[in-house]
Every structure is written in C-alpha cells, then in structure tokens.
Amino acid sequence: MSDNFFDVQRVAMMVPIVAIVIGGLIWIVSAIACAARRSIETKEREQSRRELAAYVAEGTMTPDDAAKLLNAGKGAKDQVKV
C-alpha cells in the first residue's frame, strides 16, 4: 500500500459532483420550507377572517373595526375594503 489512500484525480472529480448534489438538496429543502410557510400563513389568515366575520355577525364588533384589523400591516394596494 505505497499508493496514497486518496487518489488526487478521483477527489478532484468528486468535489464538483458533491457540491452540486449538496446545492440541489439545499434548494429542495428551501423550496419545501417556503411552500409550507406560505401554506401556514394562508391558513392562519383565513382562520382570522372567519373569526372576525363571526364577531361581526354576532354584533360584538363593527365591520369597520374588523376591516381595520384585517388591514393592519398591509400596504395600500392589499387592503380590504368595507
């Protein structure tokens, strides 16, 4: 076993392959995490809308107050109109 354990040419070939595989895995995990986050945000937003609609329906909140809560933190183009 006088040869080196690591063949320099073989290692030089493997480095780009390993980098591409790891980069691809990171991209896939990132895409899945982003989709899951958007899904959860949408679910929670719709749940809030339903709860506010129930408060308005039972008369404990005015429609204007509900619209203000829905519009909190949004830009002008994304706001809900009463």
GROMACS elastic network, one bead per residue, 0.5 to 0.9 nm:
[ bonds ]
;  ai    aj funct       b0    kb
    1     4     6  0.76218   500
    1     5     6  0.82925   500
    2     5     6  0.88199   500
    3     6     6  0.84650   500
    3     7     6  0.83304   500
    4     7     6  0.63435   500
    4     8     6  0.86221   500
    6     9     6  0.87249   500
    6    10     6  0.76484   500
    6    11     6  0.69745   500
    7    10     6  0.53132   500
    7    11     6  0.62271   500
    7    12     6  0.86127   500
    8    11     6  0.51899   500
    8    12     6  0.60710   500
    8    13     6  0.86656   500
    9    12     6  0.50211   500
    9    13     6  0.62727   500
    9    14     6  0.87302   500
   10    13     6  0.51527   500
   10    14     6  0.62837   500
   10    15     6  0.88995   500
   11    14     6  0.50582   500
   11    15     6  0.62774   500
   12    15     6  0.56458   500
   12    16     6  0.77346   500
   13    16     6  0.65625   500
   13    17     6  0.71780   500
   14    17     6  0.51666   500
   14    18     6  0.60106   500
   14    19     6  0.85002   500
   15    18     6  0.52709   500
   15    19     6  0.61310   500
   15    20     6  0.86822   500
   16    19     6  0.50025   500
   16    20     6  0.61214   500
   16    21     6  0.85937   500
   17    20     6  0.52129   500
   17    21     6  0.62083   500
   17    22     6  0.86208   500
   18    21     6  0.51212   500
   18    22     6  0.60718   500
   18    23     6  0.84382   500
   19    22     6  0.52296   500
   19    23     6  0.59926   500
   19    24     6  0.84963   500
   20    23     6  0.50552   500
   20    24     6  0.60364   500
   20    25     6  0.85762   500
   21    24     6  0.50984   500
   21    25     6  0.62012   500
   21    26     6  0.86504   500
   22    25     6  0.50891   500
   22    26     6  0.61800   500
   22    27     6  0.86047   500
   23    26     6  0.51198   500
   23    27     6  0.61765   500
   23    28     6  0.86843   500
   24    27     6  0.50293   500
   24    28     6  0.61750   500
   24    29     6  0.86493   500
   25    28     6  0.51008   500
   25    29     6  0.61734   500
   25    30     6  0.84561   500
   26    29     6  0.52346   500
   26    30     6  0.60338   500
   26    31     6  0.86025   500
   27    30     6  0.50529   500
   27    31     6  0.61315   500
   27    32     6  0.86619   500
   28    31     6  0.51435   500
   28    32     6  0.62371   500
   28    33     6  0.85904   500
   29    32     6  0.51733   500
   29    33     6  0.60856   500
   29    34     6  0.85608   500
   30    33     6  0.51202   500
   30    34     6  0.60940   500
   30    35     6  0.86184   500
   31    34     6  0.51482   500
   31    35     6  0.62008   500
   31    36     6  0.86103   500
   32    35     6  0.51806   500
   32    36     6  0.61421   500
   32    37     6  0.85938   500
   33    36     6  0.51076   500
   33    37     6  0.61144   500
   33    38     6  0.86605   500
   34    37     6  0.51115   500
   34    38     6  0.62347   500
   34    39     6  0.85890   500
   35    38     6  0.51923   500
   35    39     6  0.61261   500
   35    40     6  0.86570   500
   36    39     6  0.50550   500
   36    40     6  0.61842   500
   36    41     6  0.85946   500
   37    40     6  0.52002   500
   37    41     6  0.61431   500
   37    42     6  0.86340   500
   38    41     6  0.50698   500
   38    42     6  0.61408   500
   38    43     6  0.85654   500
   39    42     6  0.52231   500
   39    43     6  0.61781   500
   39    44     6  0.86715   500
   40    43     6  0.50666   500
   40    44     6  0.61384   500
   40    45     6  0.85170   500
   41    44     6  0.52252   500
   41    45     6  0.60562   500
   41    46     6  0.86191   500
   42    45     6  0.50823   500
   42    46     6  0.61703   500
   42    47     6  0.85471   500
   43    46     6  0.52990   500
   43    47     6  0.62014   500
   43    48     6  0.87229   500
   44    48     6  0.61892   500
   44    49     6  0.86438   500
   45    48     6  0.51460   500
   45    49     6  0.62896   500
   45    50     6  0.87760   500
   45    70     6  0.87751   500
   46    50     6  0.62357   500
   46    51     6  0.86472   500
   47    50     6  0.51549   500
   47    51     6  0.62487   500
   47    52     6  0.86676   500
   48    51     6  0.51006   500
   48    52     6  0.61297   500
   48    53     6  0.84969   500
   48    70     6  0.82168   500
   49    52     6  0.51801   500
   49    53     6  0.60721   500
   49    54     6  0.86174   500
   49    66     6  0.85934   500
   49    70     6  0.73821   500
   50    53     6  0.50416   500
   50    54     6  0.62150   500
   50    55     6  0.87373   500
   51    54     6  0.50782   500
   51    55     6  0.63465   500
   51    56     6  0.87376   500
   52    55     6  0.50331   500
   52    56     6  0.62278   500
   52    57     6  0.85470   500
   52    61     6  0.79996   500
   52    63     6  0.87797   500
   52    66     6  0.59636   500
   52    67     6  0.88508   500
   52    69     6  0.85807   500
   52    70     6  0.85322   500
   53    56     6  0.50780   500
   53    57     6  0.60524   500
   53    58     6  0.86725   500
   53    61     6  0.89900   500
   53    63     6  0.83552   500
   53    66     6  0.76761   500
   54    58     6  0.61948   500
   54    59     6  0.85221   500
   54    60     6  0.89459   500
   55    58     6  0.53149   500
   55    59     6  0.61846   500
   55    60     6  0.54622   500
   55    61     6  0.55600   500
   55    62     6  0.82424   500
   55    66     6  0.83908   500
   56    59     6  0.50623   500
   56    60     6  0.61471   500
   56    62     6  0.57598   500
   56    63     6  0.60438   500
   56    65     6  0.89552   500
   56    66     6  0.73289   500
   57    60     6  0.78906   500
   57    61     6  0.81871   500
   57    62     6  0.89960   500
   58    61     6  0.78650   500
   59    62     6  0.68929   500
   61    64     6  0.82796   500
   61    65     6  0.64525   500
   61    66     6  0.68498   500
   62    65     6  0.52791   500
   62    66     6  0.64264   500
   62    67     6  0.87525   500
   63    66     6  0.50455   500
   63    67     6  0.61440   500
   63    68     6  0.86099   500
   63    82     6  0.69244   500
   64    67     6  0.50964   500
   64    68     6  0.61996   500
   64    69     6  0.87327   500
   64    82     6  0.67102   500
   65    68     6  0.50504   500
   65    69     6  0.63214   500
   65    70     6  0.86913   500
   66    69     6  0.51524   500
   66    70     6  0.62103   500
   66    71     6  0.86183   500
   66    82     6  0.89533   500
   67    70     6  0.50262   500
   67    71     6  0.60428   500
   67    72     6  0.85663   500
   67    79     6  0.83951   500
   67    80     6  0.62594   500
   67    81     6  0.69434   500
   67    82     6  0.64097   500
   68    71     6  0.51412   500
   68    72     6  0.61308   500
   68    79     6  0.89721   500
   68    80     6  0.84115   500
   69    72     6  0.52788   500
   69    73     6  0.89061   500
   70    73     6  0.84560   500
   70    74     6  0.84015   500
   70    79     6  0.76975   500
   70    80     6  0.69014   500
   71    74     6  0.55021   500
   71    75     6  0.81009   500
   71    76     6  0.87435   500
   71    78     6  0.77564   500
   71    79     6  0.51506   500
   71    80     6  0.61424   500
   71    81     6  0.88712   500
   72    75     6  0.87678   500
   72    79     6  0.84515   500
   74    77     6  0.80760   500
   74    78     6  0.60089   500
   74    79     6  0.62236   500
   75    78     6  0.55026   500
   75    79     6  0.65791   500
   76    79     6  0.56475   500
   77    80     6  0.88670   500
